[in-house]
Amino acid sequence: MGLCERYCESISVALIDNCFEFALRSLGK
């Protein structure tokens, strides 16, 4: 999933695990 990776880099998140949850939240679940 490039979206999660892209978002992770955008917000500079060190925890990839949280990246997925954060991305889903940002999308509005």
mmCIF file of the N, C-alpha and C atoms, coordinates in Angstrom:
data_MODEL
# 
_entry.id   MODEL 
# 
loop_
_atom_site.group_PDB 
_atom_site.id 
_atom_site.type_symbol 
_atom_site.label_atom_id 
_atom_site.label_alt_id 
_atom_site.label_comp_id 
_atom_site.label_asym_id 
_atom_site.label_entity_id 
_atom_site.label_seq_id 
_atom_site.pdbx_PDB_ins_code 
_atom_site.Cartn_x 
_atom_site.Cartn_y 
_atom_site.Cartn_z 
_atom_site.occupancy 
_atom_site.B_iso_or_equiv 
_atom_site.pdbx_formal_charge 
_atom_site.auth_seq_id 
_atom_site.auth_comp_id 
_atom_site.auth_asym_id 
_atom_site.auth_atom_id 
_atom_site.pdbx_PDB_model_num 
ATOM 1  N N  . MET A 1 1  ? 0.847   -1.202 0.000  1.00 0.00 ? 1  MET A N  1 
ATOM 2  C CA . MET A 1 1  ? 0.000   0.000  0.000  1.00 0.00 ? 1  MET A CA 1 
ATOM 3  C C  . MET A 1 1  ? 0.887   1.258  0.000  1.00 0.00 ? 1  MET A C  1 
ATOM 4  N N  . GLY A 1 2  ? 0.993   1.905  -1.134 1.00 0.00 ? 2  GLY A N  1 
ATOM 5  C CA . GLY A 1 2  ? 1.832   3.102  -1.230 1.00 0.00 ? 2  GLY A CA 1 
ATOM 6  C C  . GLY A 1 2  ? 1.209   4.289  -0.505 1.00 0.00 ? 2  GLY A C  1 
ATOM 7  N N  . LEU A 1 3  ? -0.121  4.285  -0.422 1.00 0.00 ? 3  LEU A N  1 
ATOM 8  C CA . LEU A 1 3  ? -0.802  5.404  0.235  1.00 0.00 ? 3  LEU A CA 1 
ATOM 9  C C  . LEU A 1 3  ? -0.308  5.557  1.672  1.00 0.00 ? 3  LEU A C  1 
ATOM 10 N N  . CYS A 1 4  ? -0.315  4.465  2.392  1.00 0.00 ? 4  CYS A N  1 
ATOM 11 C CA . CYS A 1 4  ? 0.125   4.504  3.801  1.00 0.00 ? 4  CYS A CA 1 
ATOM 12 C C  . CYS A 1 4  ? 1.564   4.986  3.880  1.00 0.00 ? 4  CYS A C  1 
ATOM 13 N N  . GLU A 1 5  ? 2.402   4.426  3.008  1.00 0.00 ? 5  GLU A N  1 
ATOM 14 C CA . GLU A 1 5  ? 3.826   4.811  3.019  1.00 0.00 ? 5  GLU A CA 1 
ATOM 15 C C  . GLU A 1 5  ? 3.968   6.300  2.716  1.00 0.00 ? 5  GLU A C  1 
ATOM 16 N N  . ARG A 1 6  ? 3.200   6.764  1.744  1.00 0.00 ? 6  ARG A N  1 
ATOM 17 C CA . ARG A 1 6  ? 3.285   8.171  1.343  1.00 0.00 ? 6  ARG A CA 1 
ATOM 18 C C  . ARG A 1 6  ? 2.826   9.044  2.509  1.00 0.00 ? 6  ARG A C  1 
ATOM 19 N N  . TYR A 1 7  ? 1.742   8.655  3.114  1.00 0.00 ? 7  TYR A N  1 
ATOM 20 C CA . TYR A 1 7  ? 1.209   9.435  4.240  1.00 0.00 ? 7  TYR A CA 1 
ATOM 21 C C  . TYR A 1 7  ? 2.212   9.442  5.388  1.00 0.00 ? 7  TYR A C  1 
ATOM 22 N N  . CYS A 1 8  ? 2.758   8.278  5.642  1.00 0.00 ? 8  CYS A N  1 
ATOM 23 C CA . CYS A 1 8  ? 3.750   8.143  6.724  1.00 0.00 ? 8  CYS A CA 1 
ATOM 24 C C  . CYS A 1 8  ? 4.897   9.129  6.500  1.00 0.00 ? 8  CYS A C  1 
ATOM 25 N N  . GLU A 1 9  ? 5.388   9.185  5.284  1.00 0.00 ? 9  GLU A N  1 
ATOM 26 C CA . GLU A 1 9  ? 6.516   10.082 4.993  1.00 0.00 ? 9  GLU A CA 1 
ATOM 27 C C  . GLU A 1 9  ? 6.067   11.541 5.111  1.00 0.00 ? 9  GLU A C  1 
ATOM 28 N N  . SER A 1 10 ? 4.819   11.773 4.758  1.00 0.00 ? 10 SER A N  1 
ATOM 29 C CA . SER A 1 10 ? 4.287   13.137 4.793  1.00 0.00 ? 10 SER A CA 1 
ATOM 30 C C  . SER A 1 10 ? 4.233   13.642 6.238  1.00 0.00 ? 10 SER A C  1 
ATOM 31 N N  . ILE A 1 11 ? 3.738   12.801 7.124  1.00 0.00 ? 11 ILE A N  1 
ATOM 32 C CA . ILE A 1 11 ? 3.624   13.218 8.526  1.00 0.00 ? 11 ILE A CA 1 
ATOM 33 C C  . ILE A 1 11 ? 4.889   12.848 9.301  1.00 0.00 ? 11 ILE A C  1 
ATOM 34 N N  . SER A 1 12 ? 5.803   12.144 8.621  1.00 0.00 ? 12 SER A N  1 
ATOM 35 C CA . SER A 1 12 ? 7.061   11.756 9.280  1.00 0.00 ? 12 SER A CA 1 
ATOM 36 C C  . SER A 1 12 ? 6.790   10.925 10.521 1.00 0.00 ? 12 SER A C  1 
ATOM 37 N N  . VAL A 1 13 ? 6.067   9.854  10.342 1.00 0.00 ? 13 VAL A N  1 
ATOM 38 C CA . VAL A 1 13 ? 5.742   8.975  11.482 1.00 0.00 ? 13 VAL A CA 1 
ATOM 39 C C  . VAL A 1 13 ? 6.761   7.851  11.621 1.00 0.00 ? 13 VAL A C  1 
ATOM 40 N N  . ALA A 1 14 ? 7.273   7.683  12.801 1.00 0.00 ? 14 ALA A N  1 
ATOM 41 C CA . ALA A 1 14 ? 8.284   6.639  13.024 1.00 0.00 ? 14 ALA A CA 1 
ATOM 42 C C  . ALA A 1 14 ? 7.605   5.282  13.206 1.00 0.00 ? 14 ALA A C  1 
ATOM 43 N N  . LEU A 1 15 ? 6.349   5.292  13.640 1.00 0.00 ? 15 LEU A N  1 
ATOM 44 C CA . LEU A 1 15 ? 5.642   4.018  13.858 1.00 0.00 ? 15 LEU A CA 1 
ATOM 45 C C  . LEU A 1 15 ? 4.775   3.675  12.660 1.00 0.00 ? 15 LEU A C  1 
ATOM 46 N N  . ILE A 1 16 ? 5.235   2.716  11.877 1.00 0.00 ? 16 ILE A N  1 
ATOM 47 C CA . ILE A 1 16 ? 4.472   2.324  10.687 1.00 0.00 ? 16 ILE A CA 1 
ATOM 48 C C  . ILE A 1 16 ? 3.120   1.749  11.102 1.00 0.00 ? 16 ILE A C  1 
ATOM 49 N N  . ASP A 1 17 ? 3.106   1.031  12.207 1.00 0.00 ? 17 ASP A N  1 
ATOM 50 C CA . ASP A 1 17 ? 1.859   0.439  12.699 1.00 0.00 ? 17 ASP A CA 1 
ATOM 51 C C  . ASP A 1 17 ? 0.794   1.515  12.856 1.00 0.00 ? 17 ASP A C  1 
ATOM 52 N N  . ASN A 1 18 ? 1.199   2.636  13.435 1.00 0.00 ? 18 ASN A N  1 
ATOM 53 C CA . ASN A 1 18 ? 0.244   3.725  13.658 1.00 0.00 ? 18 ASN A CA 1 
ATOM 54 C C  . ASN A 1 18 ? -0.084  4.426  12.349 1.00 0.00 ? 18 ASN A C  1 
ATOM 55 N N  . CYS A 1 19 ? 0.811   4.323  11.414 1.00 0.00 ? 19 CYS A N  1 
ATOM 56 C CA . CYS A 1 19 ? 0.624   4.984  10.117 1.00 0.00 ? 19 CYS A CA 1 
ATOM 57 C C  . CYS A 1 19 ? -0.690  4.538  9.485  1.00 0.00 ? 19 CYS A C  1 
ATOM 58 N N  . PHE A 1 20 ? -0.913  3.242  9.456  1.00 0.00 ? 20 PHE A N  1 
ATOM 59 C CA . PHE A 1 20 ? -2.134  2.721  8.831  1.00 0.00 ? 20 PHE A CA 1 
ATOM 60 C C  . PHE A 1 20 ? -3.376  3.283  9.518  1.00 0.00 ? 20 PHE A C  1 
ATOM 61 N N  . GLU A 1 21 ? -3.374  3.262  10.848 1.00 0.00 ? 21 GLU A N  1 
ATOM 62 C CA . GLU A 1 21 ? -4.529  3.774  11.599 1.00 0.00 ? 21 GLU A CA 1 
ATOM 63 C C  . GLU A 1 21 ? -4.698  5.265  11.348 1.00 0.00 ? 21 GLU A C  1 
ATOM 64 N N  . PHE A 1 22 ? -3.591  5.972  11.334 1.00 0.00 ? 22 PHE A N  1 
ATOM 65 C CA . PHE A 1 22 ? -3.631  7.421  11.127 1.00 0.00 ? 22 PHE A CA 1 
ATOM 66 C C  . PHE A 1 22 ? -4.174  7.736  9.736  1.00 0.00 ? 22 PHE A C  1 
ATOM 67 N N  . ALA A 1 23 ? -3.707  6.988  8.764  1.00 0.00 ? 23 ALA A N  1 
ATOM 68 C CA . ALA A 1 23 ? -4.148  7.207  7.375  1.00 0.00 ? 23 ALA A CA 1 
ATOM 69 C C  . ALA A 1 23 ? -5.655  6.985  7.269  1.00 0.00 ? 23 ALA A C  1 
ATOM 70 N N  . LEU A 1 24 ? -6.139  5.922  7.888  1.00 0.00 ? 24 LEU A N  1 
ATOM 71 C CA . LEU A 1 24 ? -7.578  5.629  7.835  1.00 0.00 ? 24 LEU A CA 1 
ATOM 72 C C  . LEU A 1 24 ? -8.357  6.758  8.482  1.00 0.00 ? 24 LEU A C  1 
ATOM 73 N N  . ARG A 1 25 ? -7.850  7.275  9.577  1.00 0.00 ? 25 ARG A N  1 
ATOM 74 C CA . ARG A 1 25 ? -8.545  8.354  10.298 1.00 0.00 ? 25 ARG A CA 1 
ATOM 75 C C  . ARG A 1 25 ? -8.561  9.606  9.423  1.00 0.00 ? 25 ARG A C  1 
ATOM 76 N N  . SER A 1 26 ? -7.447  9.871  8.789  1.00 0.00 ? 26 SER A N  1 
ATOM 77 C CA . SER A 1 26 ? -7.338  11.074 7.950  1.00 0.00 ? 26 SER A CA 1 
ATOM 78 C C  . SER A 1 26 ? -8.333  10.983 6.787  1.00 0.00 ? 26 SER A C  1 
ATOM 79 N N  . LEU A 1 27 ? -8.516  9.774  6.275  1.00 0.00 ? 27 LEU A N  1 
ATOM 80 C CA . LEU A 1 27 ? -9.430  9.585  5.139  1.00 0.00 ? 27 LEU A CA 1 
ATOM 81 C C  . LEU A 1 27 ? -10.884 9.708  5.597  1.00 0.00 ? 27 LEU A C  1 
ATOM 82 N N  . GLY A 1 28 ? -11.093 9.675  6.912  1.00 0.00 ? 28 GLY A N  1 
ATOM 83 C CA . GLY A 1 28 ? -12.461 9.795  7.407  1.00 0.00 ? 28 GLY A CA 1 
ATOM 84 C C  . GLY A 1 28 ? -13.068 8.421  7.660  1.00 0.00 ? 28 GLY A C  1 
ATOM 85 N N  . LYS A 1 29 ? -12.171 7.435  7.847  1.00 0.00 ? 29 LYS A N  1 
ATOM 86 C CA . LYS A 1 29 ? -12.637 6.073  8.104  1.00 0.00 ? 29 LYS A CA 1 
ATOM 87 C C  . LYS A 1 29 ? -13.700 5.725  7.064  1.00 0.00 ? 29 LYS A C  1 
# 
